[in-house]
Structures are given as structure tokens and as C-alpha cells.
């Protein structure tokens, strides 16, 4: 039963009235322009389910408030709009202020008034949470100095380019660094919400919310992000970095090299020369090696069939995939599947965890480094 201490009088519309000013868990949300809807909705739905018995959505044990400096709705990257509940409230009313980020390259994400509010919250010692690219926003506001920042593997290169002096983590779900918490986003948002609910309200309430959302288990913040980062080492040329990111984002549906060049506003010939100069290989060769490395990760870490892996890695058929795979690794995908699988990331030495797809019993061919994983801290 939900504690009567926080129950109060229920209004006819189902909202609570007469509750204490501060329930056990109070969260303020700040939504960036073009914010990620899934990160916001997953987090707030966990709060909703934890706040009351069953699925009744009364704000008894949890309270949440969407705040904004503007009265106009916040627009998600998918176009959905969310109205604010209020302007900025005293940050000391909240256990957490959650900044939900979104698109990185679509203009400013927050305004000066929001920056000032976050700075005031930090001075008051309120825990600040960056969801998805919310970590970028906290860094831009100067609020992550000396802190570790957890980002998605998908945004790793972007983060390093913008914040070379910050300590970045891109191989786990979320990271708690004192009164700063950053989360890679996606499904990791649910894991972070469950973690915070368990911290404040107990395991049973967190588990109830997970069960209603049909989530079979909670993942610790230290668990590895499920998608294997597959880009090469950090490179200096901005155009090559963007090309690598585009390749990484289009593994299952490879882009023609001409399309890559067009997206970078250069000619295919220029892109070829850039890759030869910076990476030492042609873009098509690097793209294929990246896809093969991704396929190796899937073989070692999933139960997908070899045909499914071939398609997920951007190969039109199994035979073509098997030939290219054997040419790179010296053995077939079937041989790889029959080998002993890599132990879970927490059992690996850190140097091995950086390259989860390294061959298990024989050294990689001399050119295997060309498809190396991202280098994580």
C-alpha cells in the first residue's frame, strides 16, 4: 500500500491536492529544443507508475514538473509538443533536475535564462541529470568540470570534438558522479529511472513499475551499451569524422560513397583522397571493414542467425558475407559462432573490453586495426 502519509485528498480529476510540499521523490524537467521524446517519456512513465498503486497515475510518492523559460510548448525532434507546467521554480524543491537533450546540430538547445537556472541549481547542490545529449548541455553550461560524462556511442565522436578536455564514458548505460548524473539515453533512460526510484522509494516500487512496462530486468549503470561502437580511432579531419559517423549510422543500409560525399558537400574524388591521406585506405574499404567488425560482434554477443547477421551488417547475401568475413579473419562466420564466446564485459580486463570483437584464439590479420572499435576511457 502507498503510505497514507503522502496520500492527501484526491480531487475528482484524479490529481492530488493537499499533499505535502515535498514527496519522497521530486523531479523537475527541462526539455531542450528538439529533445528526444523517448528519453523524456520513459523517465516520466517510470515516475508515474512509481507514484501510485497500480496504474492510477496519482502523484503521491513522486512529483514531476516540466519547467521552461518560455510559455510556448517544447518541440521534440519528432514534432510532438509538450506544454510546460510552470516557469522555473526554486531548484531546492527538487531532488533532481533532469535536462533532456536531443538533436545536436539543429541550433541552440536552451536559452540564457535556462543556463542561469541550471547554474543556480548547481550552486544549491541539487543533483543535475543529463539524459541523451543532456550531458552536452551541462558541459556547455560549464557544470561538468572535473566530472565524468556518459554519452551514447553514437555521439562519442561529437563529444570529443566539442569537449576534448572532458572525461567521457561511452560504453555504459549511465554514470553517477556525485551530484551529476549522465545517461546515454535510449532504453538506458528506463534503467536510470528505475535506479533512482529504488534509491528513494525502494526496490519493490521500482520493480512494480518495471513489470507494468514489461521490462524483464533492470540493468546496472555499469552495463555495456548494447550496440557495439564500430568507428576507428579519433581523427583530426572534420570531414572524415563526419563520414565515419555516417558510416556508423548506416551499417545495415550502407550509403554509396557518392552519397557520403554529397552529404559532406565534397566530391567523391575529394572523399577518396581524404580517406587515403587520413585513414590510409579508401572509404569503401574502411566501410566494409567496419561492417565486418560489427558482424563479428554480433556473432560473439547475440543469438542471431548468420543470415540475420549478414543482413544487419549490410551484406546482400550470406555467401558474400562469408567470403569477406573469412578474408578478414581467416575463418568463417560458422567457425566464429562455434568458438568460445567472450565473457561478459565486467569479467574482462579493461584493455580487452575496449575491443570486444578481437579474435579469441588467434591474432588479427595485419590490417584488422583499420576496423577497430572506438577507444573508450
Secondary structure, DSSP 8 states (H G I E B T S, - for coil): ---GGGT-EE-TTS-EES--SS-SEEEEEEE-TTB-HHHHHHHHHHHHHHSSSTT----SSEEEEEE-SSSS-EEBTTS-EE--SBS---GGG-SEEEEE-B-SSSS-SS-HHHHHHHHHHHHTT-EEEEETTHHHHHHHTT--TTSEEE--GGGHHHHHHH-TTSEEE-SSSEEEETTEEEE--TTHHHHHHHHHHHHHH-HHHHHHHHHHTT------TTS--SS-----S--S-HHHHHHHHHHHHTSTT---HHHHHHHTTS-HHHHHHHHHHHTSS-HHHHHHHHHHHHHHHHHHH----HHHHHHHTT-SSHHHHHHHHHHHHSS-HHHHHHS-----GGGS-HHHHTTTTS-SSS---TTGGGG------
